[in-house]
Amino acid sequence: MSTSLLFLGLLFGSIGAGYCVYGRRQRALIPFLSGLLLIGIPYFIASVAALVVVGVVLAALPFFVKV
């Protein structure tokens, strides 16, 4: 495990925690699920490039998908 993976996991996990809190309080499904995925995905991805791509896509998802 590299330092980059740890830092990116912390960054995307923090963004995910914010999305979870926001989604739960606003009763919005997409930000809540995106937040859960952002919290959990660093445990399963071992590549820095893949983590950045998936993290950016999941972080941007609530801005483009409105339900």
C-alpha positions as CSV (number, residue, x, y, z in Angstrom):
1,M,0.0,0.0,0.0
2,S,1.4,3.4,-1.0
3,T,1.1,6.8,0.6
4,S,-0.9,8.0,-2.5
5,L,-3.5,5.3,-1.9
6,L,-3.9,6.2,1.7
7,F,-4.2,9.9,1.0
8,L,-6.7,9.3,-1.8
9,G,-8.7,6.9,0.4
10,L,-8.9,9.5,3.1
11,L,-9.9,12.2,0.6
12,F,-12.6,10.2,-1.1
13,G,-13.8,8.8,2.2
14,S,-14.2,12.3,3.6
15,I,-16.2,13.5,0.5
16,G,-18.3,10.3,0.9
17,A,-19.0,11.0,4.5
18,G,-20.2,14.5,3.6
19,Y,-22.4,13.1,0.8
20,C,-23.9,10.5,3.2
21,V,-24.8,13.2,5.8
22,Y,-26.3,15.5,3.1
23,G,-28.2,12.7,1.4
24,R,-29.6,11.4,4.7
25,R,-30.7,14.8,5.9
26,Q,-32.2,15.8,2.6
27,R,-33.6,12.3,2.0
28,A,-31.8,12.3,-1.4
29,L,-31.0,8.8,-2.6
30,I,-28.2,9.5,-5.2
31,P,-25.9,11.6,-2.9
32,F,-26.4,9.0,-0.1
33,L,-25.5,6.0,-2.2
34,S,-22.7,7.9,-3.9
35,G,-21.4,8.7,-0.4
36,L,-21.6,5.1,0.7
37,L,-19.7,3.9,-2.4
38,L,-17.0,6.6,-1.9
39,I,-16.5,5.5,1.7
40,G,-16.2,1.8,0.7
41,I,-14.5,1.8,-2.7
42,P,-10.9,2.5,-1.4
43,Y,-10.9,-0.9,0.3
44,F,-11.4,-2.7,-3.0
45,I,-9.2,-0.8,-5.5
46,A,-5.4,-1.2,-5.3
47,S,-4.5,1.1,-8.2
48,V,-4.0,4.8,-7.8
49,A,-5.2,5.6,-11.3
50,A,-8.3,3.4,-11.0
51,L,-9.1,4.9,-7.6
52,V,-8.9,8.5,-9.0
53,V,-11.1,7.7,-11.9
54,V,-13.8,5.9,-9.9
55,G,-13.6,8.5,-7.1
56,V,-14.0,11.4,-9.4
57,V,-16.9,9.7,-11.2
58,L,-18.7,8.9,-8.0
59,A,-18.1,12.4,-6.6
60,A,-19.5,14.0,-9.7
61,L,-22.5,11.7,-10.0
62,P,-24.9,13.7,-7.7
63,F,-24.3,16.8,-9.8
64,F,-25.4,15.1,-13.0
65,V,-28.1,12.6,-11.9
66,K,-31.2,14.1,-10.3
67,V,-33.9,11.9,-8.9
